[in-house]
Amino acid sequence: MRTFERHITSLRSQALAVLAANQARAADQSLSQVDRQVATFNAKEAQAVLGILDDLKPSLGPEEARKITARIRTLLEWDV
């Protein structure tokens, strides 16, 4: 597997973990409504990231791929 594909696979795993965690928080009735709303928003962001990852083409150049993965990684770090 090429480096780019490994990065995408890793980012996809992280996005899925963020999505699952936030979906669980959004459904947790012991949390305040505001906390559940934030979790819902974060889950939607994680779903958007997954959509981006699913649409990426392996023909991207290495520099463009690095920029995209760095940006997505930054988004995921904010959601955890």
N, C-alpha and C positions, 0 to 999 in steps of 0.2 A: 504494500500500500504506500502510495506516495505521501510525502510530508503534508501536502495540502489536504489530502483526504483524511489523514490522521488528525489534523487540526480541526477539520469540520466535524469529524466523528466525536472528538473530545468536546467541542462546543455544543454539539447536539445533546450529548449526555448531560452536560451542565444545564442547558436550557430545560431539558426534561425534568431534572431534579428541582430546579427553581419553580417550574410550572406545578409539579406535584405538591411541593411544600406550600405554595401560595393557594392552591385549590383547597388543601386541607385547612389552612388558616381561614379562608373565606367561608368555609362551612362550619367552623368552630363557633358554636353559639355562646361559649364562655367568653369570647372576645367581644370588645365593644363594637358597635356598628361601624365606627370610623376605621378601626383596625381591619375589620372584614372588608370594608370598601377598598382600603389600601391593598389588601391581599388580592382582591379581585382585579384591581388595576395592574398590579405586578404580574398576575397570571396572564392577563391579556398581552402585556409586553413580552413575556416569555413565549407566548404563542406567536407573536409577530416575529420574534427572533427565529423561531423554528421555521416559519414560513420563508424567511430570508435564506436560511441555511438550505432548505429543501430546493430553492430555486437557483442556488449557486452552480455555476458550471466549472468543471475541473480545468477548463482551458484558460482560466484567469492567469495572468502573469504573476510571478512570485511576489513582486512588490505590492500589487493590488490585493492579492490574497492576504498578505501580512497585515495590510491596513484594515481590511474587512474583519479579519479574525480579532485584531486588537480592539477594534471598536465594539464588536459584539461581546468580547470578554469583559470590557469595561461596563457595558450595560448589565451583564449578568452579575458582576460583582456588586453593583448597586442594589440589586434585588434580593440578595441573600441576607 
